[in-house]
Amino acid sequence: MNILLYGFFFYYISATIGLSTGYHRYFSHRSFSASPVAEVIMLFFGLICGGRSALTWVAVHRMHHAHTDTDSDPHSPKFKGAANVLLSRWRVPYIPKKFIKDLLKNPRLVFFHRYGRYIHLIYALLLFAISVDALLIFAVMPFVFSYIGFGVLNYVAHRKGQATNVPWTNIIAPGEGWHENHHKHPRNYRLHRLDYVGYIIEKLFIKSKSSS
């Protein structure tokens, strides 16, 4: 039980930094500015909590916004099937270049796209060398919880055929429960007054930028 709790806690931190802050609000929507060091940190945590290539993740997410709840939406429950979306089994056979053109100019994104699987493998092997528990807590569980959490989010937030706020999904997909608000204002870094991911972004990036 302790291993499960530790694994979920680490997943939550990793997903907050890597997926919700990094892959989603920073790389996908450019909601705020960040340094190259911060980019690498976000890319690493996104990678280890199941995001795999940020280049692909961002491109697919942009396609989702461009074709929301249509047959061209990469993870629409209506058109891709509830089970596929819940289990993150949907696939995108082709990504138009217009969705990744700006991303290809970022050397850190390209580096993690090319070598992310090796970084993840080395990370997992180092953890295994420490202990099986370390491997489970810091590598396996974040990956599994990510697929469950964001799969459930993609399903329940669009099962009515349109983007819907589902606050309880913040428990499993950090900061992503304000989904309708996000679709209405995709470039907002803070989606709701209770949006703690937006609060973190504001404290770490927005105020530091304005005070410089």
Secondary structure in CASP SS format (residue, H / E / C, confidence):
PFRMAT SS
TARGET T0000
AUTHOR 0000-0000-0000
METHOD secondary structure of the structure
MODEL  1
M C 1.00
N H 1.00
I H 1.00
L H 1.00
L H 1.00
Y H 1.00
G H 1.00
F H 1.00
F H 1.00
F H 1.00
Y H 1.00
Y H 1.00
I H 1.00
S H 1.00
A H 1.00
T H 1.00
I H 1.00
G H 1.00
L H 1.00
S H 1.00
T H 1.00
G H 1.00
Y H 1.00
H H 1.00
R H 1.00
Y H 1.00
F H 1.00
S H 1.00
H C 1.00
R C 1.00
S C 1.00
F C 1.00
S C 1.00
A C 1.00
S C 1.00
P H 1.00
V H 1.00
A H 1.00
E H 1.00
V H 1.00
I H 1.00
M H 1.00
L H 1.00
F H 1.00
F H 1.00
G H 1.00
L H 1.00
I H 1.00
C H 1.00
G H 1.00
G H 1.00
R C 1.00
S C 1.00
A H 1.00
L H 1.00
T H 1.00
W H 1.00
V H 1.00
A H 1.00
V H 1.00
H H 1.00
R H 1.00
M H 1.00
H H 1.00
H H 1.00
A H 1.00
H C 1.00
T C 1.00
D C 1.00
T C 1.00
D C 1.00
S C 1.00
D C 1.00
P C 1.00
H C 1.00
S C 1.00
P H 1.00
K H 1.00
F H 1.00
K H 1.00
G C 1.00
A H 1.00
A H 1.00
N H 1.00
V H 1.00
L H 1.00
L C 1.00
S C 1.00
R C 1.00
W C 1.00
R C 1.00
V C 1.00
P C 1.00
Y C 1.00
I C 1.00
P C 1.00
K H 1.00
K H 1.00
F H 1.00
I C 1.00
K C 1.00
D C 1.00
L H 1.00
L H 1.00
K H 1.00
N C 1.00
P H 1.00
R H 1.00
L H 1.00
V H 1.00
F H 1.00
F H 1.00
H H 1.00
R H 1.00
Y H 1.00
G H 1.00
R H 1.00
Y H 1.00
I H 1.00
H H 1.00
L H 1.00
I H 1.00
Y H 1.00
A H 1.00
L H 1.00
L H 1.00
L H 1.00
F H 1.00
A H 1.00
I H 1.00
S C 1.00
V H 1.00
D H 1.00
A H 1.00
L H 1.00
L H 1.00
I H 1.00
F H 1.00
A H 1.00
V H 1.00
M H 1.00
P H 1.00
F H 1.00
V H 1.00
F H 1.00
S H 1.00
Y H 1.00
I H 1.00
G H 1.00
F H 1.00
G H 1.00
V H 1.00
L H 1.00
N H 1.00
Y H 1.00
V H 1.00
A C 1.00
H C 1.00
R C 1.00
K C 1.00
G C 1.00
Q C 1.00
A C 1.00
T C 1.00
N C 1.00
V C 1.00
P H 1.00
W H 1.00
T H 1.00
N H 1.00
I H 1.00
I C 1.00
A C 1.00
P C 1.00
G C 1.00
E C 1.00
G C 1.00
W C 1.00
H H 1.00
E H 1.00
N H 1.00
H H 1.00
H H 1.00
K H 1.00
H C 1.00
P C 1.00
R C 1.00
N C 1.00
Y C 1.00
R C 1.00
L C 1.00
H C 1.00
R C 1.00
L C 1.00
D C 1.00
Y H 1.00
V H 1.00
G H 1.00
Y H 1.00
I H 1.00
I H 1.00
E H 1.00
K H 1.00
L H 1.00
F H 1.00
I H 1.00
K H 1.00
S H 1.00
K H 1.00
S H 1.00
S H 1.00
S C 1.00
END
